[in-house]
């Protein structure tokens, strides 16, 4: 499932666990551990600071679409 989650990130670089579960067609608990793993490895950054309804961002993907500030 980790490969499917990675495939989802270019289209949804900002997502919640609920959104990831819906898009992947799996349960919330099934995808939650993988989101946590990507968060622990700093691939996803949690942006809300909340314990519930958290949102995660793949900052490396978002950076690809931001204008170059050189």
N, C-alpha and C positions, 0 to 999 in steps of 0.2 A: 504494500500500500504506500510505502514511502515514495516510490517512483511515481505513483499517480499523484501524490500530493505535490511533488516537485513539478510535475507537468501542469498543475493547476496554477502555480505561482505567477507565471508570466501574464495570465489573464486576470488574476486576482491577487496582486501583490500586497493588498491590504485585506485581511479576512479575519473572521471570527472562527472559533471551533465549530459553531453551529453552521455557518456558511460552508465551511470545508466539508462537513459531514453531508450536507444537502447536495453539494456539487459532486461529491464522490459516491453518493448513494450508499453511505454506511452510517452506522450509529455514532452519536456524539462520543461515547466512551472509546469506540474503535479508533477514531482519529485523534482524540485528545492526547494520547501518549506520544504520537508522532509530532504533533504541534509542540508539545513540551520539549521533546528531543531537539527539534530545530531551534527552539528558543534557547535551550541550554547551550547549544553550539553557536549561538549568536547569528544564525541564519535568519531567524525571525526576531524582531524586537517588539516587545509588548508596549503598547502606547497609551493605555488608559490608566494604569496604576491601580486598577480595581481588582478585587478578588473574583468578581463575577462579570459576565458580559465583556470579557477582555477582547481586544483587537490586536492583531499582530501584523507587522509590516516587514516585507522582505526589502530592506533598504537598498541592497545592491541592485535589485531590479528597478526600483523607483529611480535610483540615481542614473540609470541608463537613459531615462526619458527626460531628465532635467537639462536645461541649457548649460552649455559649458561656460564657466565663469572665468575663463583665463583672461 
